[in-house]
């Protein structure tokens, strides 16, 4: 008999009781074999050598394998070899050197392996070679230095303690990683690696004339090598999180004419004023990162203003306590200044000279007041001071002079009021912790965000109702208990009050006046009903969680597309009027829903594309009318243990593409399922289904069939799978299926899972004639 000629991927990962691989001579067209996390696997069958088209062999996590068969060396097409996280593997077979097509070799975190075979010199096409985490390997074989195609060498966390001068032969090497090794010195010949672009090399680098990126990050280096100034093409220097690195940047670094980025994040490096002056001569220098450099306990150097091309200056999370007056030199260009979580307690009055400043972020600082000159920032569009807890009301009236201000965030500060002077601003976005009594005068305000202002109450709520241009109102996570008594929010499109637990039904009828409202989120509030006044709204998205009843007037929401009542576990029933919502595309039902049956007129929902009925044990059947939901593409019944069967009308849903009855009470599928000609995914996982319906072959577009952990599923009708001409993924793991039928031989399967706790080997497929 012939087997699946087109089977290219065999994924047996996590087959917990797989001890020996099957006779792989039955899988001659395989290109990818995954045995990852088969931690009880001991033996790889020697038939693996017959897989002449195999390109990837993944044995990551095969902890019990002690050796590989010699036949591995016969895999003439293998390009990727992965063998990681093994505590038993002691040595690799010499035949590995015969893998002439191999480009990527990863043997990582194999604790007991203590040497590499000399035969690796035969890996003539290798470009990436990694022994990361192999602590037992102390020396590299001399033959490795003959791998002329090698581009990346990863020795990180290994036991390597020295390198040969023959490293100079690796002319194409661009990346070498040696972090967390036992290397004490580097060979002088390291300077001959002219192609090296990225490395973690602590010394002997002065001759690397083409080096562009030098990355010492997360190493134990304590100083920068003096020869760093000889790297004429260096563009980026990264020493992020080098905790032992201290001192000052060498002044001669200014000789690096191509330098663009200096990243000293998390070090004790100090950027001296002299260095800043020298850097000012570099035409390409754009970024200076000193984030989390804790020894910066002084002002930013005066010379900072001379960095004429600077675009990013980040002193965040340092102990910087002052700005120099030279920041006025940034006034003619856009510069991002990171001041997050720093010790600055005041801004200089000269800040008024930054006439082109558009964004000022003072978040999480110790600033106590806005400078009285801040009104001079005539182009400022965004002012962010959130979580600067000490910021008070002093000079806050100066904000009224920002004629271009659009976004203001003073949340989580000690600002107790917004001054009346802001009333004439063209604010479009405002984030606050208390509603000011003058807020109604912000005629152009489009977005009001008070979310997560836990202490925000109903005070001045009536003023919000006057914001005639407001489009977005966010009162989520607040203590607001009611909506404004008189809403004139004619332009409001979205209202979010989710998780404002105190919000009740009071004034809820006012929502009916918001004629443009499209999105309404009242999830996790105390709102128990929707008023009939919402019936004429243009709602498209409605989310509620504590509703007890839904008024029949919901039928008037003819533009409603999404109805999310997932958390409404106390909802007595859905009104039949829901079935009149002709635009409704998605219904997300509550879990543990009370009613024993769904709406009889369900099939009237002609636009419905997705119906999610997860975890509803008290629903025992779907209505026969469901077949009328002609546009339904996704039906999910996961966890509906009360539903034992599907109505035969399911076959009338011609557009259905995904059917998921996993973990439900389904014991059989109706024969009418063959009519679902557009079904692409069928998931039967963890059900009590005993057999595949004999009509399943009619699912001509089916690409994925998942039945794993349906323990009672047997071989009956399994041959019908052979008719699924588009099937790519088949999962029958952890079932009672004992064989794969010969009828699957002509399929284009790409992924096959057959692992089972009952099996010690994968069932052998029929052999090729």
Secondary structure, 3 states (H helix, E strand, C coil): CCCCCCCCEEECCCCCCCCECCCHHHCCCCCEEECCCCCCCCECCHHHHHCCCCCEEECCCCCCCCCCCHHHHHCCCCCEEEEECCCCCCCCCHHHHHCCCCCEEEEECCCCCCCCCHHHHHCCCCCEEECCCCCCCCCCCHHHHHCCCCCEEECCCCCCCCCCHHHHHCCCCCEEECCCCCCCCCCHHHHHCCCCCEECCCCCCCCCCCCCEEECCCCCCCCCCHHHHHCCCCCEEECCCCCCCEEECCHHHHHCCCCCEEECCCCEEECCHHHHHHHCCCCCCCEEECCCCCCCCCCCCHHHHHCCCCCEEECCCCCCCCCCHHHHHHHHCCCEEECCCCCCCCCCHHHHHCCCCCEEECCCCCCCCCCCCHHHCCCCCEEECCCCCCCCCCCHHHHHHCCCCCEEECCCCCCCCCCHHHHHCCCCEEECCCCCCCHHHCCCCCEEECCCCCCCCCCCHHHHCCCCCCCEEECCCCCCCCCCCCCCCCCCCEEECCCCCCCCCCCHHHHHHCCCCCEEEECCCCCCCCCHHHHHCCCCEEEECCCCCCCHHHHHCCCCCEEECCCCCCCCCCCHHHHHCCCCCEEECCCCCCCCCCCCCHHHCCCCCEEECCCCCCCCCCCHHHHHCCCCCEEECCCCCCCCCCCHHHHHCCCCCEEECCCCCCCCCCHHHHHCCCCCEEECCCCCCCCCCCCHHHCCCCCEEECCCCCCCCCCCHHHHHHCCCCCEEECCCCCCCCCCHHHHHCCCCEEECCCCCCCCCCCCCCCC
